[in-house]
Each structure stands twice: as C-alpha cells, then as structure tokens.
Amino acid sequence: MKSNNGSSRKHTIVFYALLVSELLRLPYLWGREALNKRSIRTEPPPLRRKPVETDRVYVGIHEWGGYPMRREKTIKNGATFVCGLEYQLERFARYRDAGRVELTVTLSDPDKHTDIGKIRSGADHLIATPNAGMDFSGYEAFYKTVENCPNAYVILSNSSVNAAQDDFLEGYIGYMEQHPEVGMLGISYCTKMIQSLVRNNFTPHLQSFFILTTIDVLRQIVAKNKGQFPGTGIGHKLLLIRRGEIGLSQLALQIGYRLAVVRPENGQPFVFTDYRHWHIPRGDIRQYVAQPNKITPVAR
C-alpha cells in the first residue's frame, strides 16, 4: 500500500493519540488481556449469513498505479515472493470467460501506471480512486458498485497476492455454503494488533489482501460502522491497519459472525476461537510459511 500526504498528518495525530491513551491505561489493558487469555469464551449462537441470490461472484482488486504489473514483495522477517496485478488478472480470467466472475480493478494514482490498456482488457470495470485509505479506498469504491445488487459472494483483494495459480474458487464457496455462520473467509491471519503498546494482545484478524464474503455481510459491516466502509479516507498506514484491516474483522465478529482462514501451509480451514483453544501458530502467519500471501485451495 502506498499513501499520500493529503490526510496523513491528521491521521498521524489520531494514531499517536491512541497510543497516548493506551499508555495512560496500560495497567488496566494488561490486566484485561491477561483475564481474556485465561478465560474460555462463551458466545451466543452465531449469526447465519443470508443465502446468495446469484451464482455470479463480484471480485474487487485494488492496485496502486506506481506498481509494475509483476513485482516482488518481502514480508518483514519472512520470505520474498512474486506477486502483481498481472497474476491477479490471470487468476480470474477463466472464471470471467465462463461468466462466473465480474472483475473490477480500482486504481489509485492511475497517472503513474504504464499499462492501463492491459488492465482494461483483463477486467470488466476500471475505477480511479483517491489514495487516502490506500487499499481500502479501492474496497470502498468497489463496494459502492455492488451494494444494491442482489446478494452475492464478493472478494476483496489487492495485487500483493502470491503469483502461484491454483483452482480455488469453487472450494472456497463450497466451504462458505457449508458454514453459513462464517461471515468472512481469508487466506492469511495475524493473532495480534502489532500497532499497539499492548505487545502481547490477542486480536486475531484476517489480513486484508484477500477476503471472501458477501454483499449482505458488507452491508451490515458498513451499517455497524456508522455508514462508512472501514478504513475510508485514512491516510496513516498504522491507523489504517487498526481501523481498516483489524476493524473489518472486529466488526464482523461484533455483528455475530465467525471468521475463518484457509491455512496457507496445508489448506485446512480454521474457525477463529478464543486464546485457550487457538491451536494453530500465533502471530503473523506470513512470517512462518514458505509461500506468504498464497491462495491455498481448501484441502479435500
């Protein structure tokens, strides 16, 4: 994600104000975290998603115009892998040809991009977006194009997805159909909010470079977030992760849905649970796998 300076100063102040607030409340926050880790979470029965009304899947991919179509990305303390918009367009080309997927590319700083024609030929729609909010400016713009459509599955993604190509879509949708309590399904996760003074917090969330959900779930999330898509207009990256990426997962949980991830190392789906029952690796999973950001097919 690349940010500009338009709103970054304001949101930098907001972010550090949050840290000051945490500093003043650290003893309370540490104590609460310790209690949460020792307790077994009891929850009401999960909310069940409304059924989809169409077989079409709406896919929104966000890109920053300064990136080449193919590139390499290195995860902090982790591996380097190949990614880029070209591989995302290739990934969905067969599904588009079959009428299964309608693909929208949102592009910030489009004047920086050197191959708009290639994007237009590989997508159904191309939307220029502001860069404040980074990926989430694209997700918001894409959501606005589908929010009034009949309920359908949607994918929010960006160009940082691993270039590896696997046939995944039907397996992911099959899992969601079998688990209507899952509001969002991702391919990667982190179990803590790194952008905090509470270093050992347990805040599991889906990483936002690939999420499968539905239009109706997103409608509920936006309504819960006072009518705004999470992350809208935020120009500071750390605040955006807290209120965009982590906020998206937290809002889905608050509404009553479950979150699930297709484990990148073996394709086994895992439904998020409490600290004591979290039996898969903790932390940023991308630091532990050989192929970070990879769409791993659901294991059969």
N, C-alpha and C positions, 0 to 999 in steps of 0.2 A: 504494500500500500504506500502511496505517496501522498503527502499532504501539502497544502499551500499555506500562505501566511495570513489569508483573509480572516479566519476566525481563530487562528491558533493562539493568539495572545490571550483572548478572553478565556478560552478553554484550558490554557495552561494555568491560569489563575484558579479556575474551578478545580482542576485536578489537585493542585498543591493545597488548596483549601480543604479538600477531602483528606489529604494526608495529615494536615494540622489537626483536623477533627479527630482522626484516628489516634494521633499522638496523645491528645488530651484524654482519650477514653481507653488507652491501651490496657490498663489492668482489667477493666470490665470486658473488653473484647477478647483478651487472652482467656479469662475465666469462662466466658460463654463458649469459646471454641473448645476448651477442654471438656466442658459438660456435653457439648454436641457430639464429640468423638466417643464419649463413654456410653452414650445413650443409644438405644435401639429405636429407630424412627417408627412411629406409628402414624399411619396416614389413612384418611378416608378412601373408599374405593375410587380408583382413578376415573377421570372423565373419559368418555369414549368419543373418538372423532366422528363427525358426520360422514356418511359414505360419499365417495366421489360420484359425480353425475356424468362423467365422460371418461373415455379411455385416453384422451389426449393429456400429455404431460407438458407443462409450461416450464421452460428452462431459462433462467436469467444468469448470464455470465458477465461479471464486471471486469473491466480492463483499464489500466492507466495507459494513456496514449504514448508515454515515453518508453514503454517496454517493447523489445523486439518480439516477433511472433514466436520465436523459440529462445529460451534462456535457461540459465542455471540458477538455482536457489540453494543457499546453505542455511540449514537450521542451526541456531545458536547451540553450541555443544553437541551438534548432531551431524548428520550426513549431508552431502551435496547431491542434488538430483536435478534432472532435466524437466522443465515444465514450459508453459507458454500457451497463448491463445490458440495457436495453430493446432495443438494437440487436443484442445477442448472442442474446437470445431470438427476435427476429425472424429472425436469420440461420439458425437451426436449425429454425424452425417447419415449413417444408416437408419437411425430412428426417424430422422426428418424425412428421408426419402420414402419411408413406409407410412408417413402421416402420423406417427406415434408421438412425435415431439415437435413443439413450436418453440423456436430458439430466438431469444432476444439477447443482443450484446449491448451493454451500456458502457460508454467510453468517456472517461474524463480527460481533459486536455487533448481533445481529438486532433488539434493542430500539430501535435508532436508526432503523431503516428505516420509512418511512411507507406502503409499498405491498406488504406481504407477499402479499396476495391476487393481485396481478398476477404476482408471481414464481411462486406456486404454480400458476397457470393456464398459465404458459408453460414449466414444467419437469415432468419426471416425478418428481423427488425434490428435496426441500429439506432440507439438513442444517445445523444450527447448529454452529459451530466456535469454538474459542478464537482469540484474536487474536495470541497469541505465535506467530511463524512466518509471520504475515501471509498472503500468497497460498499459501505452502507448507503452512500448516495446512489450507487447503482441499484442496490437491492430495493431501495425506496422507489426509485423511478420505475423499475420493473414491476414492483407490486402494484403500483397505481394503474398499470395497464391491464392487470388481471383481477383486481379486487372485486369487480362487479360481474365477473364471468361465473358461469355455473361451477360449483365446487369441483376442483381437480387437484391432482398432485402437482407440486411445484418443486423445482430445485433452485436453490440459491448457491451460486458458486463464483469463483474468480479464476484467474489464469495461473494460480500457484499450485494447481492440482498436478500431481506427478504425471509424466508423459505416458506411463505404462497404460496400454489399452486392453481392457477386458470387457466381456459382455456381462454387464452388471444389472441393468435396469429392471428386468423382469424379476430377478431375485430380490431386489430391494423392495419393489412394490408388493411382491408376494409376501414378504415379511410384514410389511405395514398392514396388508389386508388381514393377516392372521393375528395382528396385535393392534387393534383399534385404540388401545389405551396409550400407544406411543404417539406423541404429538410431533416429534422431530427425530429423524434418524440421521446420524452423521458418520463420518469415516475417520475421525480423529478427535481426541479429547485432551483436556487438562483438568486435573483434580483440584487445582488451587488458583486463586487470584494472585498472580505474581505482582500486579500493580497495586500493592498494599504494604503497609508497615507490619501487618499481622502475617509473619512469614510462614507459619505452619497452618494457615487456614485451610479448611476443606470446602471448596467451592467448585464442585465438578460442573463442567460445561462443555458443550460441543464447540469445536473450533469451526470458524465461520466460513472457511473456504469451500465447504461442500455440506449442504444440509438439504435433506428431502423432507417435505412437509406437505400441507395442503393449503389452498386459498383460505378456507374457513378458519383453520388454525391461525393463520397470519392475521385474518380479520380480528380474531379475538385478542391476539397479542397487541395489535395496534390500538384496539379499544382500551385494553388494560393499561396501555402506555399513554393515556390521555390523547388518543387520536394521532400519535406520531409513530412512525416506524422507528424502532430502537436505533440509536446512533445518528439520527438525522442531523446534519449540519455540524457535527462535532469535528473540529479541526486539530485536536491534540490526540496523537495516536494512543497514548496510555489511557486517557479518559475514554476514547472510543472503544477500546477493548473492554473496559469496565462496563460502559453503558450500552455498547453495541453488541459485541460478541457475548460477553458474560450476561448482559442484561437480557438478550434474546432467550437464552436458556432459562434464566431465573423466572422470566415472565411466563414461559410455557409451564414451568413447574408450579408457579403460583396459581395459574388457572386450574390446574388439576391433572395435567397430562404427565406421562412418563417420558423420559428421554432415553434413547438407545444409541449405541455405536456399533458399527461393524468393525470388530477388532482388526487393525491393519496387519497384524502378524499372522492371523490364521482364519479370518473371515467369520469368526463366531460372533453372533450378535450378543450384546451385553446390555441389560437394562440398568440404568443408574439406580443406586441404592444408598444406604447410609454407610458411614465410615467403617463400622464394625463388620459389615457384610461386603465391603468393596474388596473383592478377591483378585482383581487384576492389577497390573502395575499402576502406581500413583505418580503424580507429577505430569509433565508434558510428555505424552507418549511418543511424540516425534523424535525425542532425544534417544529413544531406545530401539527404534526399528531401522532396518537397513534401507527401506524404501519409504521415507516420510511422504505424507500427503497423497498416498496412493489409494485409489478406489479399488478396494479388495472385494471381489464377489462374495456373496453370502455362501458360507460353507454348506454343502449338501449333506 
